[in-house]
């Protein structure tokens, strides 16, 4: 760019300010704190909000408020909404590729492959929405004039610590199965690489996903994990983001035992690119069994 005299002018980039995603809105952290996010070489990328305990509590309130409507939606409707999210992720492919490349220190080609795998995985889980009941439910034989039917139901509010090392594929691998089965989620983004998670919040906000179904926090994993593990209105806990820190994982498991939360603790070094199977799809489901007399 040059002015009328022909002298060139230097243009300053408009740097992005990332925010939390809670209850369908984009608040700043209640504490007003931020922390520096760098790429794999230590170069500054952005400032991310450093969530507080109050932010975590607010996210749980939003998730609980959204649970009745989301769990009560038909499985087909949930699948269609997740598919719409995948369409929007595809439209932001270049943005996520750049963020993954910076976060994970890989080439753009490899980052693009990981983004494609993440979008494909989101679609894969969307397709399970109206099929999971066939593998998690059953008609049970009984010795008497009764029908005995078992059906899966969502656990409730799930606190998820996102994987630290896989900033987008791992992120999708922990959110999508919990949401598609009717749970609502409070997500703690990767502490080192939170930008793909915060950008995902922007996608969710403009999709058909109701506000509060997924809530995204960024900050210190240990600082946010503790209040979520101890929260009496959180029903389950996914420790994917603490798998490399056995002491932290043990502390959070102990806190979760206070109200008998269901806890998923994957092994350290999980290969998020591997076939996910149905383990996570079934991890946060409860089984309701109904007895009903047969007609005459």
RODO-2510 file (C-alpha; in nm, 4 decimals, decimal comma):
residues 296
     n   res          X          Y          Z
     1     x     0,0000     0,0000     0,0000
     2     x     0,1248     0,3501    -0,0796
     3     x     0,0018     0,7059    -0,0169
     4     x    -0,0391     0,9851    -0,2794
     5     x     0,3291     1,0721    -0,2612
     6     x     0,4214     0,7197    -0,3611
     7     x     0,5673     0,6311    -0,0240
     8     x     0,4795     0,2817     0,0951
     9     x     0,2835     0,2424     0,4161
    10     x     0,3161    -0,0536     0,6458
    11     x    -0,0123    -0,2158     0,7412
    12     x    -0,0513    -0,3591     1,0896
    13     x    -0,2406    -0,6855     1,1199
    14     x    -0,5656    -0,6909     1,3159
    15     x    -0,4884    -0,9445     1,5855
    16     x    -0,7667    -1,1689     1,7032
    17     x    -0,8945    -1,1640     2,0604
    18     x    -1,0151    -1,5076     2,1666
    19     x    -1,2967    -1,5469     2,4175
    20     x    -1,4645    -1,8278     2,6082
    21     x    -1,7805    -1,9928     2,4786
    22     x    -2,0358    -2,0417     2,7560
    23     x    -2,4126    -2,0773     2,7254
    24     x    -2,4076    -1,9807     2,3589
    25     x    -2,2277    -1,6517     2,4304
    26     x    -1,8671    -1,5285     2,4219
    27     x    -1,7756    -1,3870     2,7625
    28     x    -1,4308    -1,2803     2,8696
    29     x    -1,2924    -1,4640     3,1684
    30     x    -1,4538    -1,3439     3,4898
    31     x    -1,1056    -1,2942     3,6320
    32     x    -0,9949    -1,0736     3,3431
    33     x    -0,6811    -1,2860     3,3092
    34     x    -0,5219    -1,4012     2,9844
    35     x    -0,2179    -1,6130     2,9063
    36     x     0,0196    -1,6217     2,6148
    37     x    -0,0257    -1,8932     2,3526
    38     x     0,2811    -1,9746     2,1431
    39     x     0,3503    -2,2041     1,8516
    40     x     0,5761    -2,5098     1,8693
    41     x     0,8817    -2,2841     1,8250
    42     x     0,7862    -2,0437     2,1017
    43     x     0,6586    -1,7672     1,8754
    44     x     0,3638    -1,5688     2,0101
    45     x     0,0286    -1,6523     1,8480
    46     x    -0,2405    -1,4948     2,0644
    47     x    -0,3610    -1,4316     2,4153
    48     x    -0,6224    -1,6791     2,5374
    49     x    -0,8577    -1,6180     2,8299
    50     x    -0,7482    -1,7824     3,1532
    51     x    -1,0711    -1,9126     3,3018
    52     x    -1,1427    -1,8995     3,6731
    53     x    -1,3373    -2,1305     3,9044
    54     x    -1,6389    -1,9042     3,8594
    55     x    -1,6177    -1,9465     3,4822
    56     x    -1,6199    -2,3231     3,5393
    57     x    -1,9272    -2,2967     3,7633
    58     x    -2,1046    -2,0754     3,5096
    59     x    -2,0326    -2,3308     3,2372
    60     x    -2,1828    -2,6099     3,4481
    61     x    -2,4973    -2,4020     3,5048
    62     x    -2,5273    -2,3461     3,1282
    63     x    -2,4723    -2,7144     3,0535
    64     x    -2,7342    -2,8216     3,3091
    65     x    -2,9859    -2,5739     3,1692
    66     x    -2,9356    -2,7094     2,8167
    67     x    -2,9478    -3,0765     2,9154
    68     x    -3,3243    -3,1309     2,9228
    69     x    -3,3826    -2,9924     2,5757
    70     x    -3,0792    -3,1617     2,4187
    71     x    -3,1332    -3,5050     2,5753
    72     x    -3,5026    -3,4815     2,4874
    73     x    -3,4360    -3,4146     2,1200
    74     x    -3,4747    -3,7066     1,8837
    75     x    -3,1593    -3,8960     1,7964
    76     x    -3,2176    -3,8126     1,4298
    77     x    -3,2333    -3,4406     1,5098
    78     x    -2,9087    -3,4544     1,7080
    79     x    -2,7401    -3,6295     1,4173
    80     x    -2,8582    -3,3649     1,1706
    81     x    -2,7283    -3,0864     1,3949
    82     x    -2,3877    -3,2518     1,4266
    83     x    -2,3750    -3,2965     1,0509
    84     x    -2,4415    -2,9250     1,0089
    85     x    -2,1450    -2,8538     1,2373
    86     x    -1,9285    -3,0738     1,0126
    87     x    -2,0376    -2,8700     0,7094
    88     x    -1,9272    -2,5523     0,8848
    89     x    -1,5950    -2,7045     0,9922
    90     x    -1,5321    -2,7938     0,6295
    91     x    -1,5913    -2,4304     0,5372
    92     x    -1,3261    -2,3202     0,7880
    93     x    -1,0756    -2,5843     0,6817
    94     x    -0,7979    -2,3345     0,6039
    95     x    -0,8320    -2,1597     0,9398
    96     x    -0,8156    -2,4833     1,1366
    97     x    -0,5267    -2,6081     0,9232
    98     x    -0,3240    -2,2973     1,0096
    99     x    -0,4070    -2,3297     1,3814
   100     x    -0,3201    -2,6997     1,3937
   101     x     0,0064    -2,6452     1,2043
   102     x     0,1100    -2,3751     1,4515
   103     x    -0,0034    -2,5673     1,7586
   104     x     0,1475    -2,9036     1,6732
   105     x     0,4556    -2,7971     1,4779
   106     x     0,3719    -2,9933     1,1625
   107     x     0,3653    -2,8981     0,7956
   108     x     0,0507    -2,7495     0,6459
   109     x    -0,0014    -3,0678     0,4458
   110     x     0,0068    -3,2845     0,7570
   111     x    -0,2084    -3,0362     0,9489
   112     x    -0,4643    -3,0390     0,6667
   113     x    -0,4772    -3,4189     0,6844
   114     x    -0,5438    -3,4010     1,0581
   115     x    -0,8188    -3,1441     1,0085
   116     x    -0,9782    -3,3624     0,7395
   117     x    -0,9633    -3,6600     0,9762
   118     x    -1,1283    -3,4542     1,2500
   119     x    -1,4140    -3,3448     1,0225
   120     x    -1,4594    -3,7034     0,9017
   121     x    -1,4709    -3,8234     1,2610
   122     x    -1,7348    -3,5642     1,3476
   123     x    -1,9465    -3,6956     1,0572
   124     x    -1,8853    -4,0539     1,1720
   125     x    -2,0193    -3,9808     1,5195
   126     x    -2,3123    -3,7876     1,3728
   127     x    -2,4074    -4,1021     1,1856
   128     x    -2,4199    -4,2989     1,5112
   129     x    -2,6892    -4,0754     1,6616
   130     x    -2,9863    -4,2961     1,5725
   131     x    -2,7977    -4,6253     1,5771
   132     x    -2,6330    -4,6359     1,9204
   133     x    -2,9544    -4,7670     2,0817
   134     x    -2,9238    -5,0814     1,8703
   135     x    -2,5881    -5,1722     2,0240
   136     x    -2,6423    -5,0330     2,3757
   137     x    -3,0029    -5,1480     2,4231
   138     x    -3,1743    -5,4845     2,4099
   139     x    -3,4890    -5,6863     2,4615
   140     x    -3,4099    -5,9211     2,7483
   141     x    -3,5570    -6,2716     2,7806
   142     x    -3,7438    -6,3275     3,1081
   143     x    -3,9279    -6,6211     3,2618
   144     x    -4,2735    -6,4703     3,2889
   145     x    -4,5463    -6,2800     3,1068
   146     x    -4,3387    -5,9616     3,0739
   147     x    -4,1453    -5,7549     2,8246
   148     x    -3,8063    -5,6533     2,9630
   149     x    -3,6462    -5,3722     2,7605
   150     x    -3,3141    -5,1969     2,8209
   151     x    -3,2518    -4,8589     2,6566
   152     x    -2,9538    -4,6195     2,6773
   153     x    -2,9937    -4,2718     2,8257
   154     x    -2,7373    -3,9894     2,8544
   155     x    -2,5485    -3,9531     3,1815
   156     x    -2,5938    -3,5740     3,2053
   157     x    -2,3326    -3,2986     3,2297
   158     x    -1,9882    -3,4261     3,1288
   159     x    -1,6700    -3,2326     3,2145
   160     x    -1,4083    -3,3046     2,9484
   161     x    -1,0387    -3,2259     2,9746
   162     x    -0,9313    -3,2115     2,6101
   163     x    -0,6167    -3,3982     2,4999
   164     x    -0,3091    -3,1809     2,5359
   165     x    -0,1148    -3,3059     2,2356
   166     x    -0,3844    -3,3458     1,9677
   167     x    -0,5318    -2,9989     1,9392
   168     x    -0,8145    -3,0739     1,6954
   169     x    -0,8501    -3,4444     1,6089
   170     x    -0,8260    -3,5386     1,9773
   171     x    -1,0607    -3,2532     2,0631
   172     x    -1,3300    -3,3771     1,8241
   173     x    -1,2760    -3,7343     1,9419
   174     x    -1,3759    -3,6457     2,2990
   175     x    -1,6559    -3,3944     2,2349
   176     x    -1,8566    -3,5552     1,9541
   177     x    -1,9371    -3,8927     2,1181
   178     x    -2,0506    -3,7276     2,4409
   179     x    -2,2746    -3,4777     2,2634
   180     x    -2,4285    -3,7080     2,0033
   181     x    -2,5584    -3,9397     2,2758
   182     x    -2,7483    -3,6538     2,4434
   183     x    -2,5030    -3,5309     2,7064
   184     x    -2,4010    -3,1684     2,7508
   185     x    -2,0327    -3,0801     2,7843
   186     x    -1,8049    -2,8436     2,9730
   187     x    -1,4766    -2,8584     2,7842
   188     x    -1,1373    -2,7511     2,9172
   189     x    -0,9273    -2,6867     2,6072
   190     x    -0,5683    -2,8032     2,5688
   191     x    -0,3653    -2,5728     2,7924
   192     x    -0,0763    -2,5445     2,5466
   193     x    -0,2832    -2,5304     2,2254
   194     x    -0,6314    -2,3919     2,2992
   195     x    -0,6923    -2,1992     1,9773
   196     x    -0,8604    -2,4779     1,7740
   197     x    -1,1009    -2,5383     2,0638
   198     x    -1,1829    -2,1685     2,0970
   199     x    -1,2377    -2,1469     1,7206
   200     x    -1,4643    -2,4522     1,7411
   201     x    -1,6790    -2,2508     1,9816
   202     x    -1,7264    -1,9910     1,7077
   203     x    -1,8449    -2,2637     1,4711
   204     x    -2,0863    -2,4084     1,7272
   205     x    -2,2318    -2,0635     1,7991
   206     x    -2,3414    -2,0197     1,4377
   207     x    -2,4621    -2,3774     1,3893
   208     x    -2,7946    -2,5252     1,4991
   209     x    -2,6463    -2,6567     1,8241
   210     x    -2,8400    -2,5033     2,1172
   211     x    -2,6413    -2,2744     2,3467
   212     x    -2,5053    -2,4510     2,6530
   213     x    -2,4752    -2,7968     2,4940
   214     x    -2,0993    -2,7405     2,4539
   215     x    -1,9153    -2,4849     2,6668
   216     x    -1,5480    -2,4114     2,6001
   217     x    -1,3050    -2,2918     2,8666
   218     x    -0,9345    -2,2220     2,8279
   219     x    -0,6695    -2,1875     3,0937
   220     x    -0,4792    -2,4080     3,3362
   221     x    -0,5988    -2,7678     3,3193
   222     x    -0,5280    -2,8391     3,6865
   223     x    -0,6902    -2,5143     3,8000
   224     x    -1,0135    -2,5861     3,6108
   225     x    -1,0158    -2,9627     3,6507
   226     x    -1,0334    -2,9466     4,0306
   227     x    -1,3626    -2,7524     4,0646
   228     x    -1,5234    -2,9502     3,7845
   229     x    -1,4248    -3,2839     3,9390
   230     x    -1,5693    -3,1767     4,2746
   231     x    -1,8819    -3,0077     4,1333
   232     x    -2,1979    -3,1782     4,2587
   233     x    -2,3907    -3,1021     3,9373
   234     x    -2,1335    -3,2635     3,7081
   235     x    -2,2257    -3,6257     3,6358
   236     x    -1,9176    -3,7536     3,4554
   237     x    -1,5537    -3,6695     3,3973
   238     x    -1,3278    -3,7404     3,0989
   239     x    -0,9606    -3,7189     3,1978
   240     x    -0,8104    -3,7297     2,8474
   241     x    -0,6234    -3,4052     2,9136
   242     x    -0,4721    -3,5354     3,2382
   243     x    -0,3593    -3,8750     3,1089
   244     x     0,0059    -3,7656     3,0984
   245     x    -0,0039    -3,6439     3,4609
   246     x    -0,0842    -3,9429     3,6847
   247     x    -0,0837    -3,7355     4,0048
   248     x    -0,3368    -3,4860     3,8679
   249     x    -0,5534    -3,7638     3,7282
   250     x    -0,5560    -3,9399     4,0659
   251     x    -0,6494    -3,6178     4,2486
   252     x    -0,9377    -3,5551     4,0088
   253     x    -1,0611    -3,9138     4,0361
   254     x    -1,0643    -3,8813     4,4142
   255     x    -1,2614    -3,5566     4,3960
   256     x    -1,5036    -3,7108     4,1469
   257     x    -1,5831    -3,9936     4,3866
   258     x    -1,7649    -3,7541     4,6193
   259     x    -2,0838    -3,7740     4,4138
   260     x    -1,9999    -4,0991     4,2321
   261     x    -1,9209    -3,9403     3,8962
   262     x    -1,8571    -4,1728     3,6087
   263     x    -1,4862    -4,1283     3,5210
   264     x    -1,3123    -4,2146     3,1953
   265     x    -0,9340    -4,2203     3,2250
   266     x    -0,7632    -4,3087     2,8958
   267     x    -0,4094    -4,4397     2,8915
   268     x    -0,1256    -4,1965     2,8297
   269     x    -0,0140    -4,1806     2,4682
   270     x    -0,3557    -4,2523     2,3173
   271     x    -0,3385    -4,2592     1,9379
   272     x    -0,6229    -4,0251     1,8427
   273     x    -0,5786    -4,1086     1,4741
   274     x    -0,6649    -4,4750     1,5339
   275     x    -1,0111    -4,6193     1,4739
   276     x    -1,2084    -4,4948     1,7769
   277     x    -1,4473    -4,7880     1,7936
   278     x    -1,7524    -4,7466     2,0165
   279     x    -1,5828    -4,7144     2,3564
   280     x    -1,6366    -4,3405     2,3899
   281     x    -1,9796    -4,3608     2,2320
   282     x    -2,0907    -4,5866     2,5187
   283     x    -1,8806    -4,4268     2,7937
   284     x    -2,1365    -4,1728     2,9121
   285     x    -2,4601    -4,3649     2,8760
   286     x    -2,6789    -4,5116     3,1485
   287     x    -2,9060    -4,8118     3,0948
   288     x    -3,2730    -4,7862     3,1825
   289     x    -3,4570    -5,1175     3,2080
   290     x    -3,8355    -5,1329     3,1940
   291     x    -4,0619    -5,4255     3,2835
   292     x    -4,3996    -5,4321     3,1137
   293     x    -4,6667    -5,7046     3,1273
   294     x    -4,7557    -5,8707     2,8008
   295     x    -5,1055    -5,8187     2,6667
   296     x    -5,3657    -6,0945     2,6835
***
